Amino acid sequence: MIAETVCSAVSAAGLGIAAVTAYRKRFLAAARIAAYSLVPVGLVMTGVVGWLADTALSPTAWAGFVVLGGAWLLFMTTRAVERRGGGTRKERKAARAAQREAVAPAASAPSLGPAARPAARPATTPRATGSGDDFSDIEAILKKHGI
């Protein structure tokens, strides 16, 4: 009962302010103020204010909001952990095994990192004519990388 009275008073005050604003020839602002001031009366007439008053004073409703908040928190936490961890234990184990198999045990050091031993310059050999000429550059590159 008191909520309806307060909403009606707020709406009446807002409509009064809108009338003063319209008197000052600011019709667009007056229309906007009138629209905002009619919202509380509309909420009272639809019954939303009564429902909110009943919900705000109900411990069961507050417990329900707490349960919904906890469910949302659990859902967001599990999504964050799943994105960070990479899924289930079986998926992580399979990914580690695939990663170990992807790199050969005797692979050379990465080209950007510090070399374990200085790379030897390939010996310059006179180029042979014919088909050997095509592969000499490739052989030099392979020797440079220790392959």
Secondary structure per residue as TSV (DSSP state, phi and psi in degrees):
chain	resnum	aa	ss	phi	psi
A	1	M	-	360.0	-42.6
A	2	I	H	-72.9	-31.8
A	3	A	H	-64.1	-39.4
A	4	E	H	-65.7	-38.2
A	5	T	H	-66.4	-42.5
A	6	V	H	-64.6	-42.9
A	7	C	H	-64.2	-39.3
A	8	S	H	-65.1	-41.1
A	9	A	H	-65.8	-40.8
A	10	V	H	-63.5	-42.3
A	11	S	H	-65.3	-41.5
A	12	A	H	-64.4	-41.3
A	13	A	H	-64.6	-41.4
A	14	G	H	-63.6	-40.5
A	15	L	H	-67.1	-33.3
A	16	G	H	-65.5	-43.1
A	17	I	H	-64.2	-39.1
A	18	A	H	-63.1	-38.5
A	19	A	H	-65.8	-40.5
A	20	V	H	-66.2	-39.7
A	21	T	H	-65.6	-39.1
A	22	A	H	-67.9	-33.9
A	23	Y	H	-63.4	-29.6
A	24	R	T	-85.7	13.0
A	25	K	T	66.8	30.0
A	26	R	-	-112.9	75.8
A	27	F	H	-71.0	-36.6
A	28	L	H	-64.8	-45.8
A	29	A	H	-65.7	-37.0
A	30	A	H	-64.3	-42.0
A	31	A	H	-64.3	-39.7
A	32	R	H	-65.7	-42.4
A	33	I	H	-64.4	-40.0
A	34	A	H	-64.0	-39.2
A	35	A	H	-63.7	-45.2
A	36	Y	H	-64.7	-36.1
A	37	S	H	-74.9	-19.5
A	38	L	H	-82.9	-13.8
A	39	V	H	-62.4	-46.8
A	40	P	H	-60.1	-39.1
A	41	V	H	-66.0	-40.4
A	42	G	H	-61.9	-39.8
A	43	L	H	-65.9	-37.2
A	44	V	H	-66.3	-43.4
A	45	M	H	-67.0	-31.3
A	46	T	H	-82.7	-14.7
A	47	G	T	95.9	2.4
A	48	V	H	-66.0	-38.9
A	49	V	H	-63.9	-42.4
A	50	G	H	-63.0	-41.2
A	51	W	H	-64.9	-42.8
A	52	L	H	-64.5	-38.7
A	53	A	H	-64.6	-40.9
A	54	D	H	-67.0	-37.5
A	55	T	H	-71.5	-40.9
A	56	A	H	-65.4	-27.6
A	57	L	T	-99.8	4.9
A	58	S	-	-101.5	119.8
A	59	P	H	-66.7	-29.4
A	60	T	H	-65.1	-40.8
A	61	A	H	-64.9	-41.5
A	62	W	H	-65.9	-38.2
A	63	A	H	-63.4	-37.2
A	64	G	H	-63.9	-40.3
A	65	F	H	-65.0	-36.7
A	66	V	H	-65.2	-42.1
A	67	V	H	-64.1	-43.4
A	68	L	H	-62.7	-40.2
A	69	G	H	-63.9	-41.4
A	70	G	H	-63.8	-40.2
A	71	A	H	-64.5	-41.9
A	72	W	H	-64.1	-41.8
A	73	L	H	-62.7	-43.3
A	74	L	H	-63.1	-42.4
A	75	F	H	-61.6	-46.1
A	76	M	H	-68.5	-35.7
A	77	T	H	-66.1	-44.6
A	78	T	H	-65.5	-35.1
A	79	R	H	-65.2	-41.2
A	80	A	H	-65.7	-42.6
A	81	V	H	-65.9	-39.6
A	82	E	H	-64.4	-41.3
A	83	R	H	-66.7	-36.8
A	84	R	H	-79.4	-40.7
A	85	G	H	-84.6	-23.9
A	86	G	T	92.6	24.4
A	87	G	S	100.7	-148.4
A	88	T	S	-81.5	172.4
A	89	R	H	-64.4	-39.5
A	90	K	H	-64.1	-40.6
A	91	E	H	-65.0	-41.0
A	92	R	H	-66.2	-39.6
A	93	K	H	-65.5	-41.0
A	94	A	H	-66.3	-37.1
A	95	A	H	-67.1	-39.5
A	96	R	H	-65.5	-40.8
A	97	A	H	-64.7	-41.6
A	98	A	H	-66.2	-33.4
A	99	Q	H	-71.1	-37.2
A	100	R	H	-66.2	-37.9
A	101	E	H	-75.2	-21.2
A	102	A	H	-71.2	-28.5
A	103	V	S	-107.7	127.4
A	104	A	-	-71.1	146.7
A	105	P	T	-62.8	-32.5
A	106	A	T	-102.1	29.8
A	107	A	-	-70.0	150.9
A	108	S	-	-75.5	166.4
A	109	A	-	-69.5	153.7
A	110	P	-	-62.8	149.9
A	111	S	S	-70.9	-24.1
A	112	L	S	-87.8	-21.6
A	113	G	S	-82.8	172.7
A	114	P	-	-68.1	138.7
A	115	A	-	-78.4	143.6
A	116	A	S	-71.2	-33.5
A	117	R	S	-140.5	148.7
A	118	P	-	-65.8	139.4
A	119	A	-	-75.1	130.9
A	120	A	-	-80.8	141.9
A	121	R	-	-73.7	135.7
A	122	P	-	-68.7	142.2
A	123	A	-	-69.3	137.1
A	124	T	-	-80.9	123.8
A	125	T	-	-118.8	146.7
A	126	P	-	-65.5	138.5
A	127	R	-	-73.7	135.5
A	128	A	-	-89.3	151.5
A	129	T	S	-84.0	153.1
A	130	G	S	101.5	-146.2
A	131	S	T	-74.8	-23.4
A	132	G	H	-65.9	-25.1
A	133	D	H	-65.3	-33.1
A	134	D	H	-69.2	-31.8
A	135	F	H	-99.4	-3.8
A	136	S	H	-67.6	-38.8
A	137	D	H	-65.7	-39.4
A	138	I	H	-66.7	-40.7
A	139	E	H	-63.7	-37.8
A	140	A	H	-64.7	-40.9
A	141	I	H	-65.6	-43.4
A	142	L	H	-64.0	-40.2
A	143	K	H	-66.2	-36.8
A	144	K	H	-61.3	-36.7
A	145	H	T	-90.9	3.9
A	146	G	T	76.4	27.9
A	147	I	-	-105.6	360.0
